[in-house]
Amino acid sequence: MFDSIPGYEGTSGGEGVYLPPPMPSVPMPVPEVSSHPEWHDNIPSISEERAREAFEDYVSSKCCYSSGPVRDGVITNMESFTTYRYRLETFTESRSTKLSQEPYKGQRVDAGIQHAPEPWEIAAQPPSYFTEHKETIRVPYTSSVKKCDPCSGMGKNPCVFCIGTGSKVCSWCNGSGQCPDNGSCNACGSSGREKCSSCSGIGFHMCNTCDGNGQLLVFINLIVEWSTEKDDYVAQDSSGLKLEKLGKVSGKELFRDAQYMVYPVLGFPDVSVAQVSERLIRNHQVKYTKNSRILQQRQTIELITITRVNYTWKEKPYVYYVYGNELKVNAEDYPATCCCCSVM
């Protein structure tokens, strides 16, 4: 019957996903190129003392690292690098429908009273932008009553242990009615059968699907889901630190832009960031308007500092990196680890 409700065709077969309203075909305006002096700041650097402190904190957090290189190592050179992280976030709303049911206990039945509102006509209050949330709304004028299929409308099902008889073979005399000494079985009164403990001798169990009522209220639920789709890009630098190490640190925010549809970044000194901005924005606006609608977009650019520290210990050269606002340290060639660390 749900196939006859406009806008909900196919819901009876499971879940249906519905397209958002068509977006207005308005060409995207291109903003003027503007100068951003903060984009051209000098490369920040940290002091040798701060680099040592960060290194010491890092080593002390490793149970298998000896403090020798921290205590006796000699810093020979420190080099400062920067890279940029571009991040695009798209806040979307998607809607799907699902055929649902619950035991019928006299609830309102409204199917056919008037036309049910289509999925995108139903009001739903979104959360704050870029906040994950999910809401289930019962679609008006889709509720009807049907017989419960699992119990054929009886409200009960035969007990699987006694097959609806209410009794089963006596476990004491194995159905013979007599004990091993040829005396009468007191457990079953010599009948060879005893009351089924599972159903208390009734022979049936209440149907859990309809709570014993024999009828179900069936209706369509609208599932509204708000989610944030995110893509990051980190520009390549020449420090030698692997880019994936930068995923858990923050940097100095140079640029933030949030609106219904953001525009590609123009005039940024690193051409790769501008190119990625244009590509990701187009990808998001195509990808996330297929089965959802875009409510807000946000793009940011962070400046992430990286310091490469060259040091010697026991007359051999080594390197560690200090990076991000958190002054996180990476020292993959740390020279003083115990054997258990090297195995791990």
C-alpha positions in Angstrom: 0.0 0.0 0.0 2.9 2.4 0.6 3.8 2.3 -3.1 0.6 4.3 -3.6 1.7 7.2 -1.4 3.3 9.9 -3.6 6.9 10.4 -2.7 7.3 7.1 -0.8 7.3 4.6 -3.7 9.6 1.7 -2.8 9.6 2.3 0.9 7.7 -1.0 1.4 10.8 -2.8 0.0 13.1 -1.5 2.7 14.8 1.9 2.9 14.5 4.6 0.3 16.8 7.6 -0.2 15.4 10.7 -1.7 17.1 13.5 -3.6 17.0 17.0 -2.2 15.1 19.8 -3.8 16.8 21.1 -7.0 19.5 23.7 -6.2 19.0 27.1 -7.8 21.0 27.4 -11.0 22.8 30.6 -10.1 26.4 30.9 -11.4 28.9 31.1 -8.6 30.3 34.6 -8.3 34.0 34.9 -8.4 35.4 37.1 -5.6 38.1 39.7 -6.4 41.7 38.7 -5.6 42.6 40.3 -2.3 45.9 40.7 -0.6 46.5 38.9 2.7 49.7 40.2 4.4 49.4 37.6 7.1 50.1 35.0 4.4 53.6 36.3 3.9 54.8 36.2 7.5 58.4 35.3 8.3 58.9 31.6 9.1 58.4 31.2 12.8 61.1 29.4 14.8 61.6 28.0 18.3 64.5 28.4 20.6 67.1 25.7 21.2 65.9 25.5 24.8 62.3 24.9 23.8 63.4 22.2 21.3 65.3 20.4 24.1 62.4 20.6 26.4 60.1 19.1 23.8 62.6 16.4 23.1 62.9 15.6 26.8 59.1 15.4 27.2 58.9 13.1 24.2 61.6 10.7 25.5 60.2 10.6 29.0 56.9 9.5 27.6 58.5 6.4 26.1 59.1 3.6 28.6 61.9 2.0 26.6 63.8 5.1 25.7 67.0 6.0 27.5 67.6 9.6 28.4 71.2 9.6 27.3 70.7 11.3 23.9 68.6 14.1 25.6 71.2 14.6 28.4 74.4 14.2 26.4 73.4 15.0 22.9 74.7 18.2 21.2 72.5 20.2 18.9 74.5 21.1 15.8 71.9 22.8 13.7 68.2 23.8 13.7 66.3 24.4 10.5 62.8 25.9 10.3 60.2 25.0 7.7 56.5 25.7 7.2 53.7 23.9 5.4 50.0 24.7 4.9 47.0 22.6 5.7 43.8 23.4 3.8 40.6 22.0 5.2 37.2 22.0 3.6 34.1 21.0 5.6 30.6 20.6 4.1 27.7 20.3 6.4 24.9 18.3 4.8 21.4 17.1 5.5 20.2 13.8 4.1 16.8 12.1 4.3 15.7 8.5 3.9 12.6 6.6 4.7 12.0 3.3 6.4 8.9 1.2 6.9 8.3 0.7 10.6 5.8 -1.0 12.9 4.8 -1.3 16.5 2.1 -3.2 18.4 -1.3 -1.7 17.8 -3.0 -0.5 21.0 -5.5 1.9 19.8 -3.1 4.5 18.3 -4.4 7.0 15.8 -4.8 5.6 12.3 -4.5 8.4 9.7 -3.6 6.8 6.3 -5.7 8.1 3.5 -7.2 11.0 5.5 -5.2 13.4 3.3 -2.1 13.4 1.2 1.1 12.6 3.2 3.7 15.4 2.9 6.7 14.4 0.7 10.0 13.7 2.4 11.5 17.2 1.9 8.3 19.0 2.8 8.5 17.8 6.4 9.9 20.4 8.8 13.0 19.3 10.7 15.1 21.7 12.9 18.8 21.3 12.1 21.4 21.4 14.9 24.2 24.0 15.0 26.3 24.0 11.9 28.9 21.2 11.7 27.2 19.2 14.5 26.4 15.6 13.9 22.8 14.7 14.6 20.1 12.2 13.6 16.4 12.5 14.0 13.5 10.1 13.3 10.1 11.6 12.4 6.9 9.7 11.8 5.4 10.7 8.5 1.8 12.0 9.0 -1.0 10.2 7.2 0.9 7.0 6.6 -0.3 5.0 9.7 -2.5 1.9 9.1 -3.4 -1.3 10.9 -2.5 -4.8 9.7 -2.6 -8.4 11.0 0.5 -9.5 12.7 2.2 -12.0 10.4 4.4 -13.9 12.9 1.4 -15.0 14.9 -1.2 -14.9 12.1 -3.2 -12.4 14.1 -3.6 -14.8 17.1 -1.4 -12.8 19.5 0.4 -16.0 20.5 2.7 -18.6 19.0 3.0 -22.3 19.8 5.7 -23.2 22.3 8.6 -24.7 20.4 9.5 -27.0 23.3 6.2 -28.8 23.6 4.8 -28.0 20.1 1.8 -26.4 21.6 0.7 -29.4 23.7 1.6 -27.9 27.0 3.4 -31.2 28.1 6.5 -33.1 27.1 8.0 -36.5 27.8 8.8 -37.0 31.5 12.5 -36.5 32.1 12.4 -38.8 35.2 10.9 -41.9 33.6 11.6 -41.1 30.0 7.9 -41.5 29.2 7.4 -45.0 30.5 5.4 -43.9 33.6 7.5 -46.2 35.8 10.7 -45.8 37.8 13.7 -48.1 37.5 12.3 -50.2 40.4 9.1 -50.7 38.4 7.2 -48.4 40.8 4.9 -45.7 39.5 6.7 -42.4 38.5 5.6 -39.8 41.0 7.0 -37.0 38.8 4.4 -37.5 36.1 1.7 -39.5 38.0 2.6 -42.5 35.8 1.3 -40.6 32.7 4.8 -40.5 31.1 4.4 -36.8 30.4 5.1 -33.7 32.5 4.0 -30.1 32.3 6.2 -28.0 29.9 8.2 -25.6 32.1 8.9 -23.3 29.2 5.2 -22.3 28.7 4.0 -23.4 32.1 1.7 -25.9 30.5 -0.2 -23.4 28.4 1.2 -24.5 25.1 1.7 -21.0 23.8 3.9 -17.9 24.2 2.7 -14.4 23.8 3.8 -13.0 20.4 6.6 -10.5 21.1 6.0 -8.7 17.7 2.5 -7.5 18.5 2.6 -7.9 22.4 -0.2 -10.3 22.2 -2.6 -7.9 20.4 -2.6 -9.7 17.1 -2.4 -6.4 15.2 0.4 -4.0 14.2 0.4 -0.3 13.4 2.5 0.2 10.3 3.8 3.6 9.2 6.7 5.3 7.5 9.5 6.9 9.4 11.6 9.7 8.0 15.2 9.6 9.0 16.9 13.0 8.9 20.7 12.9 9.3 23.0 15.9 9.6 26.7 15.2 9.1 30.0 17.0 8.3 32.0 15.8 5.3 35.7 16.8 5.6 38.8 16.8 3.4 42.3 17.9 4.3 45.3 18.7 2.2 48.8 19.3 3.5 51.2 21.0 1.2 54.5 19.2 0.6 57.6 20.7 2.2 61.3 19.9 2.2 61.8 19.2 5.9 61.8 15.4 5.5 59.0 14.9 8.0 56.3 12.5 6.8 53.1 14.4 6.0 50.9 11.9 7.9 52.6 13.0 11.2 50.9 16.4 10.9 47.4 14.9 11.1 47.2 15.3 14.9 48.6 18.7 15.4 47.2 22.2 14.9 48.8 25.3 13.3 48.3 29.0 13.1 45.0 29.8 11.4 45.6 32.2 8.5 42.3 32.1 6.8 38.7 31.1 7.6 35.6 31.4 5.4 32.2 30.0 6.2 29.0 30.5 4.1 26.4 28.5 2.3 28.7 27.9 -0.6 32.4 28.9 -0.3 34.5 30.2 -3.2 37.9 28.8 -4.1 40.9 30.5 -2.5 42.5 33.0 -4.7 45.9 34.8 -4.4 47.4 32.3 -1.9 51.2 32.2 -2.2 51.3 28.3 -2.4 49.7 27.5 -5.7 49.0 23.9 -4.7 46.7 25.1 -1.9 44.7 27.3 -4.3 44.4 24.4 -6.8 43.3 22.0 -4.2 40.7 24.5 -2.9 39.1 24.8 -6.3 39.1 21.0 -6.8 37.7 20.0 -3.4 35.0 22.7 -3.5 33.8 21.4 -6.9 34.0 17.8 -5.8 32.0 18.5 -2.6 29.3 20.5 -4.4 28.8 17.7 -6.9 29.2 14.7 -4.6 27.1 15.9 -1.7 24.1 17.2 -3.7 23.3 13.8 -5.1 21.5 12.4 -2.1 21.6 15.3 0.3 21.6 19.1 0.4 24.4 21.4 1.5 23.5 23.7 4.4 26.9 25.3 5.0 30.5 25.1 4.0 33.7 26.1 5.8 37.3 26.3 4.6 40.4 27.1 6.6 44.1 27.4 6.0 46.6 26.7 8.8 50.3 27.5 8.9 52.1 24.5 10.5 55.7 25.0 11.6 58.3 22.3 11.5 61.8 22.5 13.1 64.4 19.9 12.1 66.9 19.5 14.8 70.3 17.9 13.9 72.2 16.6 16.9 75.1 14.3 17.7 75.4 11.7 20.3 78.5 9.5 20.8 79.9 11.2 17.8 77.1 10.1 15.4 74.6 12.4 13.8 70.8 12.1 14.4 67.7 14.1 13.6 64.4 14.8 15.4 61.5 17.0 14.4 59.4 19.5 16.5 56.2 20.5 14.8 52.7 22.1 15.3 51.4 24.3 18.0 51.6 21.4 20.4 55.4 21.1 19.7 55.0 17.4 19.0 58.2 15.4 18.4 59.1 12.7 16.0 62.4 10.9 16.3 62.3 7.7 14.2 66.0 7.1 14.5 66.3 7.5 18.2 69.6 5.8 19.1 69.0 4.6 22.7 66.1 2.2 22.9 66.0 -1.2 24.8 65.7 -4.4 22.9 62.0 -4.9 23.6 61.3 -1.6 21.8 63.3 -2.6 18.8 61.3 -5.8 18.6 58.0 -4.0 18.9 
